[in-house]
């Protein structure tokens, strides 16, 4: 059997809910369009992400994650809107989408400080809401013994305005949760990725990293570009 590896990433603290204006000029990624009941029904990864986030609200009951904007999803959006004092029309507009991301991004994942049976090692990386703050990661062996601690940075690309892209967006910050990963050869760009072999995230198991329609359709495997653990030569 091939060696298996496990990698965890969890927020260092909860973040508070900020007020959102009723006027929003554009959709916040990963949302990019109005979602409503249509015939034929609207489908897509943005629908799957919404269906996974909505049940985190106290105003919404569990719903299916089919990737289809059906009546059940529309009613869940209406319940969420009503609970937050918004017009409860069941249509995901930019204002509702922005509030969903502000309130429901946090997945509640916490590392359990164990290494699951059958895995060779685990890396735990606690992160802050502000991903520009570097943190200390810990490498454990298969017996849960600490082998090494090291400084880590876990934020991805920035948008045209120079702001971080959230973790639910294709090239955004590393998503929190539990994932498996494997060992790969060095990347061809040593300045950006270092001269050493890299570790590649493969499959999300828990938290935001596991968002998807089912266990075989996770955020990591189908919803974003590759995520690597690597070294590099950055300014400062």
Buried (B, 14 or more C-beta within 10 A) or exposed (E): EEEBBBBBBBBEEEEEEEEBEEEBEEBBBBBEEBBBBEEEBBBBBBBBBBBBBBBBBEBBEEBEBBBBBBEBBBBBBBBBBBEBEBEBBBBBBBBBBBBBBBBBBBBEBEBEEEBEEEBEBBBBBBBBBEBEEEBEBBBBBBEEEEEEEEEBBBBBEBEEEEEBBBBBBEBBBBBBBBBBBBEEEBBEEBEEBBEEEBBBBBBBBBBBBBBBBEEEBBBBBBBBEEBBBBBEEEEE
